[in-house]
Amino acid sequence: MLQLLRNDRRLVAQATVTRSAAGAFVAPLSLRHVQPGKFVLHVLAVDAEGATSDPVARALRIRR
């Protein structure tokens, strides 16, 4: 699951990706209606048995 949060922790965009194989992937996350600013991208993986990865958070800035 991918979540894009504004710095005040308000959810801006979210996507769920379903894959049957491990490895790198590309996931579309529309930023069309997102205003410029500072954001945090949260990524969480869940396997077929339901085990979850440690959440990963990365700060990013959107400029237009």
Summary of the structure (lengths in Angstrom):
residues: 64
radius of gyration: 12.9
end to end distance: 25.6
largest distance: 41.0
contacts: 114
relative contact order: 0.30
helix: 0%
strand: 41%
